[in-house]
Amino acid sequence: MEKIKKIDIHAHATPFPQYVPKHKDNQERCLSDEELIGLYEKLDIEMGVLLPCVSPEAQTHPNTSEAAKFMVDKHPDRFVWFCNIDPRSVYNLPTTDHTYLLEHYKSLGAKGLGEMTINMYIDDPMLENLFACCAEVDMPVTIHMAPEVGGYYGIVDDLGLPRLEKLLKKYPKLKILGHSHHFWAEITKLANEEERNGSQWSKVVPGTIERLMRECPNLYGDLSAGSGGTAMMRDPEYAAKFMTEFADRLFYGTDICDIPSTFPGNLPYDFAAFLDNMAETGMISMDVYKKIVRENAIKFLNLDLD
């Protein structure tokens, strides 16, 4: 099969690993931009999208927009970046006009906003205000979803994602890239919270995600990590149909963020091999494969790549 260089829609790194605290439980730390590039060489990834995280729920330290821009300036041929803003910033009000901040980062080259990890209901007035500002200035948003407030990081919705559905339909110009276990768990029909929180390796019975992808053209799929990757690998026959139907709105990703210990383990390699195999065996067409691993990102992010 023709070798296609991939683009990673979901990456994390720090330009200052020597200053970053290690995780208390496993002693892992965020990897540097150079370390991430080293992994990209092994995974045949040409370029990655650096996603800063600024809300405290997700990490021991903020990973800022400025740090992402700094790394892009060091490696303009390997990275592009999203900015990030906490919806509570600038007076902690639901009426704050965040558009001037978004326009500032956009003028510096930011391609979107995210990863949004704040542990707040998706329709909280302050969070919805930020989403509305992103829609106004045409900034796509990568969201990490969670099942409840407290004990998790990520934007909160109920079983069946009714609040996300309402947001997508209220702001049709808002482009959302869905991510996390609790987003991709909804690819199958779920009966209760226990199923949403549990492991997801059984065959897929089409659920909320398929319906929302059909009804909301502003919803996109971030296929990174054990969430999006697992959602595809758990049921290759369903994945082939899903990836073919929504080929224009799905993006390959890794969500590599920590080093060394056990992460990234085999998952980034397993998912890359899975997608390659789906194309090699004809389960998906080469056109679908190319869109997911490369062409969609080039078009969506307006990248200067062939």
C-alpha positions as CSV (number, residue, x, y, z in Angstrom):
1,M,0.0,0.0,0.0
2,E,1.1,3.5,-0.8
3,K,2.7,5.1,2.3
4,I,0.7,8.1,3.5
5,K,2.2,10.5,6.1
6,K,-0.4,11.0,8.8
7,I,-1.5,14.2,10.6
8,D,-2.2,14.0,14.3
9,I,-5.2,16.0,15.3
10,H,-4.6,15.7,19.0
11,A,-1.2,16.1,20.7
12,H,0.3,17.5,23.9
13,A,3.9,18.6,24.7
14,T,5.8,21.1,26.8
15,P,8.8,23.2,25.8
16,F,10.0,23.1,29.4
17,P,10.0,19.4,30.6
18,Q,12.7,20.2,33.2
19,Y,10.2,22.4,35.1
20,V,7.1,20.3,34.8
21,P,6.0,18.3,37.9
22,K,5.6,14.6,37.5
23,H,2.3,12.9,38.2
24,K,2.1,11.8,41.8
25,D,0.8,8.3,41.1
26,N,2.9,7.1,38.2
27,Q,5.8,9.5,38.0
28,E,5.2,10.3,34.4
29,R,5.6,13.8,33.0
30,C,4.5,15.6,29.9
31,L,6.9,15.0,27.0
32,S,8.9,17.6,25.2
33,D,8.3,18.8,21.6
34,E,11.6,17.0,20.6
35,E,10.4,13.7,22.3
36,L,7.1,14.0,20.5
37,I,8.8,14.4,17.2
38,G,10.8,11.3,17.9
39,L,7.6,9.3,18.3
40,Y,6.2,10.9,15.2
41,E,9.1,9.5,13.2
42,K,8.2,6.0,14.4
43,L,4.5,6.5,13.6
44,D,5.0,8.1,10.2
45,I,3.3,11.3,11.3
46,E,4.3,14.4,9.4
47,M,2.6,17.0,11.6
48,G,0.7,17.3,14.8
49,V,-1.8,19.7,16.4
50,L,-0.6,20.9,19.8
51,L,-3.5,21.3,22.2
52,P,-2.8,23.4,25.4
53,C,-4.8,22.8,28.5
54,V,-5.4,25.7,30.9
55,S,-8.1,24.5,33.3
56,P,-6.8,23.0,36.5
57,E,-8.9,19.8,36.5
58,A,-6.8,18.0,33.9
59,Q,-3.2,18.5,35.0
60,T,-0.8,19.5,37.7
61,H,0.2,22.7,35.8
62,P,-1.3,24.8,33.0
63,N,-0.1,24.1,29.5
64,T,-0.6,27.5,27.9
65,S,-1.4,28.8,24.4
66,E,1.9,30.7,24.5
67,A,3.9,27.5,25.1
68,A,2.1,25.9,22.1
69,K,3.0,28.8,19.9
70,F,6.6,28.7,21.1
71,M,6.9,25.1,20.1
72,V,5.3,25.7,16.7
73,D,7.8,28.5,16.1
74,K,10.6,26.1,16.9
75,H,9.2,23.4,14.6
76,P,7.0,25.0,12.0
77,D,7.2,22.0,9.7
78,R,6.1,19.6,12.4
79,F,3.4,21.4,14.4
80,V,0.4,23.7,14.3
81,W,-1.6,24.7,17.3
82,F,-4.8,25.5,19.0
83,C,-5.1,28.1,21.7
84,N,-7.1,27.7,24.9
85,I,-9.1,30.0,27.2
86,D,-10.8,29.1,30.5
87,P,-14.4,30.3,30.3
88,R,-14.0,31.9,33.7
89,S,-11.2,34.1,32.6
90,V,-11.7,37.9,32.6
91,Y,-14.0,38.6,35.5
92,N,-15.6,35.1,35.8
93,L,-18.8,36.3,34.1
94,P,-21.2,34.7,31.5
95,T,-21.2,38.0,29.5
96,T,-17.4,38.3,29.0
97,D,-16.5,39.0,25.4
98,H,-13.8,36.5,24.6
99,T,-13.7,37.3,20.9
100,Y,-10.8,39.7,21.3
101,L,-8.7,37.0,22.9
102,L,-9.6,34.5,20.2
103,E,-8.9,37.0,17.5
104,H,-5.5,37.7,19.1
105,Y,-4.5,34.0,19.1
106,K,-6.0,33.6,15.6
107,S,-3.8,36.4,14.3
108,L,-0.8,34.4,15.7
109,G,-1.8,31.4,13.7
110,A,-4.0,29.4,16.2
111,K,-6.3,27.0,14.2
112,G,-8.9,26.4,16.9
113,L,-9.5,26.2,20.6
114,G,-8.9,23.2,22.9
115,E,-8.6,20.8,24.4
116,M,-11.4,22.0,26.6
117,T,-11.1,20.1,29.9
118,I,-13.0,22.3,32.4
119,N,-15.3,20.2,34.6
120,M,-18.5,22.2,33.9
121,Y,-21.8,21.4,32.4
122,I,-21.7,22.0,28.7
123,D,-24.6,24.5,28.9
124,D,-23.2,26.4,31.9
125,P,-23.7,30.1,31.0
126,M,-20.0,30.9,31.1
127,L,-19.1,27.9,29.0
128,E,-21.9,28.5,26.5
129,N,-20.7,32.1,26.2
130,L,-17.2,30.9,25.2
131,F,-18.7,28.5,22.7
132,A,-20.8,31.3,21.2
133,C,-17.6,33.5,20.9
134,C,-15.8,30.6,19.1
135,A,-18.7,30.3,16.7
136,E,-18.6,34.1,16.0
137,V,-14.9,34.0,15.1
138,D,-14.9,30.6,13.4
139,M,-12.7,28.8,15.8
140,P,-13.3,25.0,16.0
141,V,-13.2,23.5,19.5
142,T,-11.9,20.2,20.7
143,I,-13.8,19.0,23.8
144,H,-13.1,16.3,26.3
145,M,-16.4,15.0,27.8
146,A,-17.1,13.7,31.3
147,P,-20.1,12.2,33.0
148,E,-20.4,14.4,36.1
149,V,-19.0,17.4,38.0
150,G,-16.3,16.3,40.5
151,G,-13.8,13.5,40.2
152,Y,-13.3,14.0,36.5
153,Y,-11.9,16.5,34.0
154,G,-13.9,17.4,31.0
155,I,-17.1,19.1,29.9
156,V,-20.2,17.4,31.4
157,D,-23.3,16.0,29.7
158,D,-25.9,13.5,30.5
159,L,-26.4,10.0,29.1
160,G,-27.3,10.4,25.5
161,L,-25.5,13.8,25.1
162,P,-28.7,15.9,25.1
163,R,-26.9,19.1,26.1
164,L,-24.3,18.7,23.4
165,E,-27.1,18.1,20.8
166,K,-28.8,21.3,21.9
167,L,-25.5,23.3,21.7
168,L,-24.8,22.0,18.2
169,K,-28.2,22.9,16.9
170,K,-28.3,26.3,18.7
171,Y,-25.0,27.3,17.2
172,P,-24.8,25.7,13.7
173,K,-21.6,27.7,12.9
174,L,-19.8,26.2,16.0
175,K,-17.5,23.3,14.9
176,I,-17.0,20.7,17.7
177,L,-14.4,18.0,17.6
178,G,-15.7,15.3,20.0
179,H,-13.2,13.4,22.2
180,S,-12.8,11.3,25.3
181,H,-14.2,8.0,26.6
182,H,-17.5,9.5,27.6
183,F,-18.0,10.9,24.2
184,W,-17.1,7.8,22.2
185,A,-18.9,5.5,24.6
186,E,-22.0,6.9,23.0
187,I,-21.2,5.3,19.6
188,T,-23.1,2.3,20.9
189,K,-26.6,2.2,22.5
190,L,-26.2,2.6,26.3
191,A,-28.8,1.6,28.9
192,N,-27.3,3.4,31.9
193,E,-24.4,5.2,33.5
194,E,-22.6,2.0,34.4
195,E,-22.4,1.1,30.7
196,R,-21.2,4.6,29.8
197,N,-18.4,4.5,32.4
198,G,-17.4,0.9,31.7
199,S,-15.0,-0.8,29.2
200,Q,-16.1,-0.6,25.5
201,W,-15.0,-3.7,23.6
202,S,-18.3,-5.3,22.6
203,K,-20.0,-5.1,19.2
204,V,-21.6,-1.7,18.4
205,V,-25.3,-1.2,18.4
206,P,-25.5,2.2,16.8
207,G,-26.1,4.9,19.4
208,T,-26.1,8.7,19.9
209,I,-22.9,9.5,18.0
210,E,-24.2,8.1,14.7
211,R,-27.4,10.0,15.0
212,L,-25.7,13.3,15.9
213,M,-23.2,13.0,13.1
214,R,-26.1,12.7,10.7
215,E,-28.2,15.5,12.2
216,C,-25.4,17.9,13.1
217,P,-23.0,18.7,10.2
218,N,-21.0,20.8,12.7
219,L,-20.0,17.8,14.8
220,Y,-16.6,16.2,14.0
221,G,-14.9,13.1,15.4
222,D,-11.4,13.1,17.0
223,L,-10.3,9.5,16.7
224,S,-7.4,9.8,19.1
225,A,-6.5,7.8,22.3
226,G,-8.3,4.8,23.9
227,S,-11.5,6.6,23.3
228,G,-11.8,7.3,19.5
229,G,-9.3,4.6,18.7
230,T,-11.1,2.0,20.8
231,A,-14.5,3.1,19.4
232,M,-13.2,2.0,15.9
233,M,-11.1,-1.0,16.9
234,R,-13.8,-2.6,19.0
235,D,-15.9,-3.5,16.0
236,P,-14.1,-3.3,12.6
237,E,-17.2,-4.1,10.6
238,Y,-19.1,-1.2,12.1
239,A,-16.0,1.0,12.0
240,A,-15.8,0.5,8.2
241,K,-19.4,1.6,7.7
242,F,-19.0,4.6,10.2
243,M,-15.7,5.8,8.7
244,T,-17.1,5.5,5.2
245,E,-20.3,7.4,5.9
246,F,-18.6,10.2,7.9
247,A,-15.3,10.2,6.1
248,D,-15.2,13.9,5.6
249,R,-15.5,14.7,9.4
250,L,-13.2,12.2,11.1
251,F,-9.6,12.9,12.0
252,Y,-6.7,10.5,13.0
253,G,-5.0,11.4,16.3
254,T,-2.8,9.9,19.0
255,D,-3.3,12.0,22.2
256,I,0.3,11.2,23.2
257,C,1.1,13.4,26.2
258,D,3.2,11.6,28.8
259,I,6.6,9.9,29.0
260,P,8.1,7.4,29.7
261,S,6.7,4.7,31.9
262,T,3.8,2.8,30.3
263,F,2.3,5.5,28.2
264,P,2.0,5.7,25.2
265,G,2.4,2.0,25.3
266,N,1.2,0.2,22.2
267,L,-2.1,2.0,21.6
268,P,-0.8,4.7,19.1
269,Y,0.9,2.0,17.2
270,D,-2.0,-0.4,17.3
271,F,-4.5,2.2,16.1
272,A,-2.2,3.3,13.3
273,A,-1.8,-0.3,12.2
274,F,-5.5,-0.9,12.5
275,L,-6.3,2.0,10.1
276,D,-3.5,0.9,7.7
277,N,-4.9,-2.7,7.7
278,M,-8.5,-1.4,7.1
279,A,-7.3,0.2,3.9
280,E,-4.9,-2.6,2.9
281,T,-7.7,-5.2,3.2
282,G,-10.3,-3.1,1.4
283,M,-12.6,-2.7,4.4
284,I,-12.3,1.1,3.8
285,S,-11.4,2.7,0.5
286,M,-8.1,4.4,0.0
287,D,-10.0,7.7,-0.5
288,V,-11.6,7.2,3.0
289,Y,-8.3,6.3,4.5
290,K,-6.5,9.3,3.1
291,K,-9.2,11.7,4.2
292,I,-9.1,10.4,7.8
293,V,-5.3,10.2,8.3
294,R,-4.4,13.3,6.4
295,E,-6.6,15.1,3.9
296,N,-9.4,16.2,6.3
297,A,-6.9,17.9,8.6
298,I,-5.3,19.7,5.7
299,K,-8.6,21.1,4.5
300,F,-10.1,21.7,7.9
301,L,-7.1,23.5,9.3
302,N,-6.0,25.1,6.0
303,L,-2.6,23.6,6.2
304,D,0.1,24.4,3.6
305,L,0.7,20.8,2.7
306,D,0.1,18.6,-0.4
